[in-house]
Structure formats: C-alpha cells, structure tokens
Amino acid sequence: MGLTRAEYDLVLEIMGRVPNQVELGIFSVMWSEHCSYKSSKKWLKTLPTKADWVIQGPGENAGVIDIGDGQAAIFKMESHNHPSFIEPYQGAATGVGGILRDVFTMGARPIANLNALRFGAPEHAKTRHLVAGVVHGIGGYGNCVGVPTVGGEVNFHSSYNGNILVNAMTVGLAKQDRIFYSAAAGLGNPVVYVGSKTGRDGIHGATMASAEFTEDSEEKRPTVQVGDPFTEKLLIEACLELMATDTIVAIQDMGAAGLTSSSFEMASKGGMGIDIDLDKVPARETGMTPFEFMLSESQERMLIILKPGSEPQAEAIFKKWELDFAVIGHLTDTGRMVLRFNGEQVGDLPIDPLAAASPEYDRPWVKTPPRKPLGRVNHPLPFIEALGKLIGAPDMASRRWIWEQYDHLVRGDTAQIPGGDAAVVRVEDHPKKALAMTVDCTPRYVFADPVEGGKQAVAETWRNITAVGARPLAITDNMNFGNPERPDIMGQFVGAVEGIREACLALDYPVVSGNVSLYNETNGKGILPTPAIGGVGVLDDVALMATLAFKLPGEAVILIGATRGHLGQSVYLRDICGQEDGPPPAVDLKAEKTNGDAVRMLIAKGMVSAVHDCADGGLAIALAEMAMAGGMGAEIALPDGDAFEIGFGEDQARYVVTCPDEQAEAVLAAAEAAGAPAVRLGLTGGDRLTFRGLGSISVQALGETHEGWLPRYMAGEL
C-alpha cells in the first residue's frame, strides 16, 4: 500500500478503528507522494503565484491567465515517468490524455501540446526502444485527438537509464466568463460520472509513481493505464457543449487515483460530503470490486456536480456523443465519503484528512556543495572540427525525426513550428494575437548548482518566448527528482525551488500550475534533478513574430548580452573534452530582464530580421543553428578572448540578432540605450559559416550532420 508504519498508525487514529481494504486503499493513494505532495508542499508554498494577469494559480486542475480581450490561457505540465518506462507507448499516450483533461475540464479548448523528454545514454540497451515507444505514444494520442504538438525538448544522459522522464504540457483557450472549477457545492446535488467505462487498468498507479524502481518494476505493467484518444475527442466536445449550458456546478477529471482523488478533492474544496453508490459506476469488466472501482485509473473519465433537475439535459448531450452518463451519488453536509455496493455500506471516511489535511513532511536536507572553479581545459579538436562534431551530438542534433511524427499543424493556427526558440499558435477569433509557448531545463546545471540551475530553467523559457517577440506571462513547472528521503536529493529540490522563486520574482513571471514527480530512482541511483519549466506568453501581433533563420545576405549579425566565456558544465566541455566539471554559468536576473526587454523592443519596432537566444553550445552553436535554418552562411569575428571559451561558453542572457547592414548602428545604439551590451559580429552571406582566423564549414555539411544523427540512431546504424 506504500504507507509507512507511522502513517498507518495515523490512519488508525483518524478512523478510530481498523480500516477495511477499500478504505486502506483510498488512504494509500490519497497519501501517496504523487497525490499529496507530502514531501514538497512545504517548499512549493514559497513560489510566487500572483500577478494582475493571474486568474487562477496552483490548486486547481490547471493555471489560468488573462491574455486580454476577455480571453484566458489555461495550461499545465504533468509527469508520466514511471508508466512510460514500464510501457512506453501507453505511458506516454495516457500522459498526453491526462494533461488534456486537466485543461479542458476548466472550460478551455486545447490548442497545443508540448513535451519534455529525458532518455538514458544512447548506447544503453533500452534507450532506442523507449524513444520509439514514447514518441509513437505522444504522436498516436495527440494526432488522433486533433491537438497539435508544437514544441518540446529531448535530452540523453546515463542518469535516466533506469528511469526516463515524460513530461506533457497542454495549453488551452477559454473565455474568462466561462471558466469552470472543481469545488463541489449544493447539498443534495447529483454527482455524475461521464466518459468511458471503468476497468481494472491503472490500479495503484499513483502508488507505483511514488516509489523507486527495482529490477522487478516491469512486473508493474498492469498499473499502466490504457488510453483511447478517439473517446477523449468525444469527451472534449461533450464537455465543452455541456459547459455552454448553465448546468455545471463543478467538474474534475479522473486522473491519478481515479474516482477516489476526483471525489475527495471536489468534496474537500467545497467543504462537502459525498454519498456514492458504486453499483451505478459504468464498468467494462465483470465482477469488479469496490476496491477496483475506487482505485482504477481508467482513462477518459470525468466527475461532474450538476444543478438539480439538469440531469436529462446533460445526459442527452453525452448520449449524443456516445459516452457513458450515470448519476452515481449526491452531495451531503457530513464532510464524509460514504460508499455503497450491493446495497451495503463498504466505506465511510472523513474527507479532509485524506485531501486538504494529508501529511506534510519537512524532510531533512543538505545544501549541494559548490563546485570548484574549472581549471585549465585542454581542447582536443580544432575549433571548426569541434563545432561540426558538437552539432551532431545526441543532445544537440536535430529533433526533426521526432516532431515530424507529430501533427503540429492540425487546427490550422500554428504560426511557428517546432525547431525555433518557442512555438507560436494564433488565438482564435482574434485577427493578430498569438500565444508563444516553450518547455526547458538544463539538468546538468541543476545537478551542479540547484539554485543557479533553477534560475536558469526559468530564464531560458523567458528568453525563448522573448526571442519570438512575445511577452512572457507565467510558467508551469514539473519537478522531477530522486528519493526525497535522501537529504542530498531533498537539498537539490529545495535549491531548485529557491532558484525558480528568485527568477520568477525578478522576471515578473509567476508559477500558476505544476506537478511534482519524486522517487525517480532505480536501485538507489537517482536521475539528474530536472525541474522542467513550461512558459507561456502573448504576442500582440503575430505579423511581428521573429524566427531564428538568417533571411538575406549582407545583413549584420549582432550579439546582445555580455560574453565571458564560461565553459563550466557546458555541452562542449562534456561532449568534446569529456568532462562534466565546474560550476554552471551564473544567471544575472537583472541582465536577463534588461537584455530580454531590449530584444523584445527591437522586434516590436521591426528593427531585426532574425533572433535566436544563446543556450546549449553557446554562441557558435547559436550561429550554426541560424545558418542551417536559413540555408545561408556568415562571416563572423568572435569577440576578443580565447576562441573556445567565447565560441562554446554558455554565458546566459544573450541573443544573436540580424538586421540590414545599414541599420546596424541604429540597432546597436537602441540596445545600448536600453542598457543591453551589444557588439557586431559580422555579415550573413555565402554557403559557409566562417569564423575569422579559425576556419569555415559549409552550411550543407553542418545540416547533414545535424539532421543525420537521430534518424541513423533510430535505424540502428549507430
């Protein structure tokens, strides 16, 4: 059941008796790490969650922000890590389905999906199989349900060999006056079950997601849910049709812990009790028990509190969409959950101790020790050869093989497809407005320094959204860590939260939703700490959207932001020099704000033709990516200093922009006036990327290397 002895003693104290199997199963899932956040909520409470544009912060199914014109963006990111390792296709597919439900249950039509994926080392025996299954699952579900998958990230590292990460994010659109919440209300109001029938899949999925893996973890395959995207599509349309009426009091999807979590959470938020007759729950298998009904995590199901007398109207809508509809209970004023089956009472539990008052731990933690400064670095390859190798390394190679399996254009509103700094999706019923969205994290930074790594993850999404010309508004987070009972792991979590908090405050970029996934370990070996961040921003005029591709020959290339040549924890240091050493680059949040605001100003004024932020691989990789995207070279003079440090260092708060050569002085002056350091690097043109004094490489050769690694790897050629 996953309960400690102390927790079981607390159960006995709360109940005043020994619980039966159903009641104990309910305690086990509601008090699981996955559902209760018992190790993390102390620290999550420190995050900034409010702003003038935040309509709903953490605590609901998803976060809600005001994007103007009476419209709202609703979004969240959530993990499906353990299920995806055990059964990659269904684990990833149902991860997508679950996050879609979190968003449309609040009244939003989903308009975009994103994902953040982490796999083991490419040479590990299971990695290729897991990549294929996860990508197929994400595409299979998202493509069938008709929501475009527009962005994401993928990393490979040996720390994920036994525990991959699959984080799914959905963004939806709603009218501000038609947002729906989950707090149950109204004594006697009907409790209604809609969607698919309940089966035996996913039982104890929440408990499984709250424990470390061992050699026997693949035996947990039955705890992985099975998804049906076609039913999900019907459920979206039926729910949105019902939401257009005036019949819903509260609504909640059945996610982790299924009927248990949805009913307890709705009742707790509303200060109500619930009386449920399990005989009325639609079942797809015979002989199901109360334990199975309450703990099943079968997909595509929702729980709704309706206004009295509206049942026939609601039922007609769900029958039209060929979905199950059943009144399974009613609200009471007892503050208790009463369960009946075959005419007998099979459960009687207090609501709040299992939901709002679940255990909260202040786990012991130790601060991650600071890394020693990086010593002298030996450069084993010439600059151009290193660039060519790095552009085709596993973490730097093109992800086209992945995103071309996703329908990123369905619905017809995708304005910027995968491959850029952020995805851009037009807002329906508005002639100009669009949403920009991205997901990002640099786990090696977090491992070396959780505070700086947490800052950088937030700043990177802020930079990505800025680089397309949008105004960053809010984030969702997915906190993926190892075993919190180990003080060093808990210290990573505490440090990352502190870094996220500092960055969100400095950038006026609040947290509105999120998810915590702990115990990402196998046989005591934890993953790199991975606080993935999903960011959303608004682009007021999609016609002004920036892209990273070089546009015309003869344009000036300008670097905005200071370059010091920080090689610690860089991809170059790891993949070329074979070292994972030193501290990560420092994140100057004041510089991030100043430089980003300057770049956004240049984009809004139409002064720049291409924009790209500097991230993994530093300046040289950013220039190569711009050249490959535009099919055009450039001649570049790197700023003064050691060429390898300047070219491959991963200093933060930097962007590369291009503009007509005759406007270069105006761009430099505007950046300087805004307080952002700027320096001219060279000119675009030709078919080679040349670094003065260091050599050149053809853009075609870069592209072939960049595009070739992943298809060749997945074909078994590497």
N, C-alpha and C positions, 0 to 999 in steps of 0.2 A: 504493500500500500504506500510505501515511501514516507511513512510517518516516523519520526523519532520517538523514543520512549517518553521523553518529556512532552512531546506533542500529544501522544496518546493519553497520557495522564491528564492533560488539559481537556481533551475530548471527554473523558470520564467526568471531569469536574463540571463541564458545561452541560452535559446531558443528564447528570445525576444518576446514570445507570450505564450498563454496558450497551453500546450501540449494536444494532443488527448489521448484517453485511451491507445492506443498501446504504444505511446511514454512515457506516465507516467508509465506504467507497466515496460517498459525497464529501466527507471531510478530507479524504486523501487528495482528491483532485482540486478542491477549492483551496486547500492549504499548500498545494504544490507550488514550487518556485514559479512555474510557468503562469499560474493564475493569480497568486497572491503577492508576488514581488516582495516576499518577506525579507530577503537579504538586501534589496536595492532601494526600497521606497524611502528609507531614511535620507538617502542621498539625492534621489530624484526630486524630492521636495525643494531642494536648493536651486533648481534650474529656473531661469526667468521664463514665465509663461504668458505674460500680459503685454499688450500694446493696444493702441487705439484701434487697430485694424483686426485684432483677435476677437472673434465672436465666441469661439469655444476652444479652450485649451485642453490639456490632458484630463482624463476622467470619463470621456465618452468614447464611442466607437472609433471616432477619428477627430482630428482637429479641423477647425473652421476659421477661415479668414475672409475679411471683406476685401473684394477686388474692385469695388466701385460699381455704379450703375445698378444697385440693388442686387448684385450677384455675389456669390460666395464660392471660394475654392475649398474643397473638403479633401483631406489627404492623410495618409498614414503609411508607415512601413512596418512590416512584421516578419518574424523569422519562421522558417520551416526547416531547420537544420537537421535535427535528428531523423525525422521521417525521410528526408531527401537522401541521406546517407544509406538508410536501410533499403529504400525503394525509390530510386531517383526520379523516375517518371511521375509516379503518383504523388510522391512527396512534394516535388516542385509544382505540379499541376494544382494540387489542393492548396498549396501556399498562395498561388495566384487567386484561386477561387475564394479563399478566406478573406484576403485583403480587399477584394472587390466587394464582398458583402459588408465589410466594415464601413465602406464608403457609401454604398447605395442605401444602406439601412438608415442613413441620416438624411435621405432625400435627394442625393446627388446622382446625376447620371455620370458613370465613369467615362472619362475621356482619354486616359492614358495610364499605361503600366510601365514601371521601371523595375530593375532588379540589381542587386549587388551580390556577386557570387565569388566564393573562395574555394579553390580546389587544392589538393595536395601537389607535391612535386610532379612534374610531367612524367618522370621516369617511374613513378610509383605504379604498382601493378593495377590498381583500381581507378586511377585518375581518368584515363580515357573513357572508360565505361561510365563513370559518374558524370563527366562533362556531357557525353552524348545523351544520357538519360535525363539530366536536369534541363538541358536546352530543349530537348524534344518535349518535355512536360510543360515548360513555360510556353513554348510555341503552340503546343497542342491545345492547351486550355485557352490562352489569350486569343489565338486566332479564331477558334470556334465561337467564343463568346462575343467576338466583334469589338474588342477594345484594343487599340494599337499599343504595341510595346515599343516605346520610343527612346529609351535610354537605359544605361546601366554601366557596370564595371565588372571586371573579372581579374582576379589575382591567382597566382600559383605559388605555393610555399609548402615546404615539408611539414610545417606545424599543423596543416589541415589534412594530412594523410589519412588520419583515422576519424576525422570529424569535419566534414565540409560545412560551409555556410551558404544558405539560400535565403536571402532577404528580399521580400517582394513589396513593392510600393504601388499604390494606386492614387490617382488624382481625379477628382470629380467636380462637376459644376452643379450648383443649385441656386435657386432664388432665396434671398435672405429671409423672406417671409414664409418659406416652405421648408424649414429645417426641422428634422424630427429627432427626438431624444429618447432615452431608454428608461426614464424613471416611471415606474408603474404608479397609477393613481386611479381613484374611484372605487369605493367599496362596492363589491359585487360585480364589477366589470368583468366581462368574459376574457379569459386567457386563450388565445388562439394559436394553433400550430399550423404553419403553411410550408409548402415546398415539397421536397422528396420524402419518401418513407424512411423510417428508421431501421437500420440494420445493425449488424454486430461489428462493423469496421470501426477502427479508431478507439476502441475501448481502452482506457488508461493511457491514451495518447499524451495527455497533459503530464501525467506522472512520468512517463517514459522520457519526455522532453526536459524533465527536471532532474535527470540522473546522468552520471558519467557512462560512457560506453565501455564495454569489455569485449573479449573475443566472442562472446555469445550474443552480441547485440543484434545480429541479423536474425536471430530467432524471434525478435520482436516485430517481424514483418506484419502480423495481423493488427498491430496497433496503428498502422498507417492507413489513413482514410483513402477512399476511392472517389474520384471526382467525376462529374458529368457536366461539361461546360454547356451543353445544349439545354439541360434543365436550368442551369444558372442563368442563361439568357432569358428563358421564360420567367424565371423568378424576378429578375431585374425589371422586366416590363410589367409584370403583375404588380409588384410593389410600387413602382412609380405611378401606375394607373390608380392604385388604391390611395396613394399619397395625394393625388389630385382631388380626392373627396375630402369630406370633413368627418372621417370616421375613426382615425387613429389617435389613441391616447399616448401610446409608447410602442417602440419597436426595437428589437435587438436580434442580431444574427446568432445562430448557434455555432460558436467556434470551438475553441479548446474547452473540453469538459461538456460540450453539447448542451442538452436540455438543463443540466444542473447549473452551469455557470450563467446561462441566459436568464433562467428564472430567479435564481438567488440575487444576481446583480440588479435586475429590474426591480425586484421587491425591496431590496436594501436601499437603493437610491430614492425610492418613493416612500419609504417607511411603511410598507405594507406587508401583509402575509399572502400566501398563495395556497390554494387547495387544488391539487391536481389528481385527476383520475387517469392512471396510466393505461387502462383498458381502451381509452379513446385515442391514444397516440397511434398514428398510422404506422404499421410495421410491414417490412418487406420479407421478414423471415418468421417462420412459425416457432412457437414455444419460447418467445423471448421473455426474459425475467425482468422484474423491476430494476435490478442492478444494471442490466444491459440497456434498458430504456434510458435510464438516467445518465449513464456514462458513455454511451455511444457518441462518437464524433462523426457520424454520417454527415455527408456534405449537403449543401443547397437547402438548408432549413432555416426558418425564421420563427420568432415568437413575437406575437403582437397582442397588445391590450387594446380592445375596441370599445367604442362608446356603446352602451346598451341599446339593443334594437337594430344595430347596424350589421349584424351578422349576415342576414340574407344578401345585402348589397355586396359585402366583402366576399362572401362565398361565391357569388356569381362571377366576380372578376377572376378569382383563382381557378374556378372550374373552366372558364373560358380559355385560360392559359394551360389547361390540362395539368394542374397542380393539386396536390392534396390540401384540404382545408378541414380543420377539426377544432371544435371548441373542446379543450381538454381540462378546463378548470375555471376558477374565478378568484378574484382578489378578496382578501379578508383584512380585518384590522388587528389580527393577532400577532403580527410580526413573526409568524412561524410558517414553515413549509410542511404541509400535510400531504402525504402521498397515499393513494388508494389503488388497490389492484385486486381484481376478482372479488370485489365487494368488501375487502378487508383493508384496514389501515396497515401500511407496510413501512411508513416512515413518518417521523414527527420531529422536526429540527428547528431550532431558532435561526432566524435569517442572519442577523448582524454578525454573530461570532464567526460565521463562515465567509462573510463578504467584507463588510466595512471594517470589522474588528479582527481580522485574521492576524496571525502572529507577525510581529515586526522585530527583526534582529539587528543589533548593532555588532556586526561581525568584527573581530579583531583584524587590524590591517597594519601593514608596514609600508612606508614610503619606498617607492622604487629608487634605488641608489643612482646618483647621477653618473653618467658615462664620462670617462676620461676624454679629454680633447684628442682629436685624431692626430696621430703623429705623421711623419713623412710618408707619403704614398708613392709607391713605385708604379709607373704606368707601363704595363706590359705591351701595349699596342700603340702604333701611331694614331694620331687624333682621328683621321678620316676612317681608318680601319675600325677603330673603336666605335665610331658613330654607326658605321654600317652593320657591325655586329649587334650593337645595342638596339637598333631599330627593329631587329628581328628576334629579339629575346622574348621569352614567354610572357613576361609582364608588359612588354612594350609593343608586341606585334599587333597587327590589326585584328579587331574582333568581328570583321565582316562576315566570316563563316557563321558566327553566332547570330548576329542581328538580321541577316538575310533570311533566316528561318522564322523570324517573327514578322507578322504583318504589322508594319509600322505606319502604313498609310490608310488603313481602314477608317471609315467615317470622314475621310477627306479633309481633315483640319490640321494635319501635321505640316508645319511650316519649316521645321529644321529636323532632319532625320538623324539617326544615330551616326556617330563619327565626329561630331562637333563638341564644343565645350558644354553645351546644355541643349536639351530638346526644347522645341518651341511648338506649342499647339494653339491654334486660333480658338478664340472664345466664340461659341455660337451666339447668333443674334446680336453680334456687335461688329461693325464694319472694320475696326482697326485693332482691337485689343487681342492680346495673346498671353498665354502663361508659359513661362520658362521653368524647366524643372531638371534636376540632376541628382545623382547619388555619388557619394565619395567618402573615402577614408584611406589613410596610409598606415596600415597596421605596424609596419616596421618602425615608424616614428613613435607610435603609441607604446610599443614594447620598450623602446629605448628611453622614452620620457613621456609618461602618460599625460601629464599636464600639457606639454607642448604639442603632443600628438592629438589630444582632444581639441585644442585650439585650432590646429591646422586642418582637421577634418571639417570643422565648421567654416573656416576661412576659405578652404578650397571650393566648397559649394557656393559660397558667396561670390567668389571670383568667377566661377563658371557661369553663374547666372548673369553677373555683370558683363562678362565677355560677349554675350549676345545682345547686350543693350537693355536688359531688364532690370527692374528694381527688386532686389531680394526682400522678401517679406517674412518668411517663417520657415522653421525646419521641423522635421520629424526625425527621430533617432531610432537606431536598432543596436542595442548594446550587447554585443556578443563577447562573452568572456568565459574563462575556465571555471574551476571549482571555487566558489566564494568562501568555502570553509578553510581555504589556504590563505593565510594573511598576505602573502605576496600577490596573489591574484586579486584579493579584495582591495589591496593597495592600488593595483592597476585601475580597478573600477573607480575608486574614489578620486584618483588623479585625473582620469579621463573626464569624469563629471565636472571637476573643477575647471579643467581647460575649456570644456564646452560652455560652462556657465560664463567664464570670462569673455569668450569670443562672442557669445550671444548678446551679452550686455554691451560690449564695445561696438558691435555692428548693428545694434537695434534690430535683432533678428531672433525672435523668441521661439521657444520649443512649444509646439501645440499638440503633439501626439508622439507616441513611440512604443517601443517594445524592449523587453529585456530577455536575453537568452543566456542563461548561465549553465554551468556544468558541461561546457563544450570541451570535453577531455576524453581520451581513450587510454585506459590503463595508466592513469595518472599523468599523462602528457597533455598539456593544455595547448590550445590554439594561440596564435598571436592575438593580443587584445584588439578587438575590431569594433569600435563604436561607429558603425556606418551612419552617415548623415544624409538625409534626403532634403533638398531645398526646393522651395517654390517662390517664384517672383512674377511680377507683372510687367509686360511690355506694352506701353500705351499705344504704340503704333507699329504694327508688325512690318510695315514698309521700311522702317529704320533698323530692322534686325541685322546684326553683324554676324558674319561667318568667318572661319579661320583661313579660307583659301586665298592664296595670292591671286589678285584679279588681273592686273595688267603689267606688262613690262615697263621698266623705267620708274616704278614707284619707290618712294623712300621707305626703308624699314627702320622702325624706331622702337627702342626698348624703354618701357616706362617702369620705374622702380629701381632700387639700388641693388647692385650685384657685388657680393663679397667673395663668392666662390666657395660656398660651403659644401664640402664633399661628404661629411659625416652622414651615414645611413642612406646615402644616395644609391640609386639603381646602378649607376656607373661603378661605384665602389664595390657593390655586391656582385654584379654580373660580369664585369671586366677585370676587376682586381681581386675578386674572391674574398672580400672582407665585408662583414656586417658589423662595423665598428663605429665608435664616436657618438656624439650626441646628434639628434636631429636638428635641422635648421630652426633657429629661433623664429617665433611668429610675433612680429611687431604689429599689434592690432590697430594702433593709430595709423601706421603706414598702410595697412590693408584698407582702412576706411578712406584715407586721403587718396591713395592711388586708384582705388576702385571707383570712387566718385568722379575722379578726373577722367577715367576711361569712359564711364557712362556719359559724361558730359560731351566728350568728343564724338561718341557715337550718335547721341541725340542731335548734335549740330551738323551731322553729316560730314565731319572733317576726316574720318578714317574709312578706308575701304576694306580692311581685314583686321580682325582682332583675335588673339589667342593668348590664353594665360600660360605661364611657365609652371610646369609641375614636374612629374617624374621625368628624369633625364635632363632637366634643366633647359638652358637656352638653346643648345644645339639641337636637341630633340624637338623643341617647340618650332624652330625654324624648319626642320626637316618635315614635320607634320604639315606646316603651312604650304611648303613647296609641293609635297605629294598631293595635297588636296587640290591645289591649283594647277598641277601639271606644269609647273614653272620653277625655274631656279632663281638664285640670287647670288650676289657677291657681297660677302659680309666681312667686316673688320671687327673682331671681337674687342670689347673694352680692354683696357690695359690690365695686365696681370698674367698669372700662369694660365695658359690656354685651356688645360684640362679642368682646372678649378672654375674658371669663368664659363667655359662651354658646358660642363656637365654638373656643376654645382647646383643645388636645389634651393637657393635662396627664395624666400616667399615674397608675396605682394608684388609680383612682376607680370607684365603683359608685353607682348610684341604686337605692334600695330603697323599698318602700312597706310600711305596716303600719296596722292600725286606729288611728285618731287617739288613742284613749285609751291606747294602748301606746307612743306616740311617745317620751315621756320615758324609758321603760324601754329602748327601743332605743338612743336617744342615749347614755344612761348606760352601757349594756353596751358600745357601740362605744368610748366614751371610756375605759372601764376596760380594754379590750383594747389601748389605745394608738392607736386609729384615730380621727382627727378626723372629726367628723360634724356636719352642720348641716341644719336643717329648711328645706325649700324652699317647701312649700305643701300643697295638698289636691287629690285627684282629684275628678272630677265634671264633669257637663255634656258638651256635644258640641264644645267648643272648647278649644284649647290656648292659654292666656293667659299672657303674660309681663308682669307688672305694670309699668306705665309705658312699655311698648314696643308693646303691641297684642296681637291674638289672631288665630288662624286656625282654621277648622273642621277637625276631625279627618277628616271626609269629604274635604275638599279636599286635605289632606295625603296621604291614602291614594290618591286618584285620581292625583295627581302621582307619588307614589312607585311605584305599581303600573303606571303607564302607559308609562314611558319605554322599557323593554326590548321589550315587545310591539310598540309602534309602530316602534321602530328596526328590529326584525327583519322587520316587514311592509313596510319601505321607505318609511315615512311621514315619517321624519326625515332 
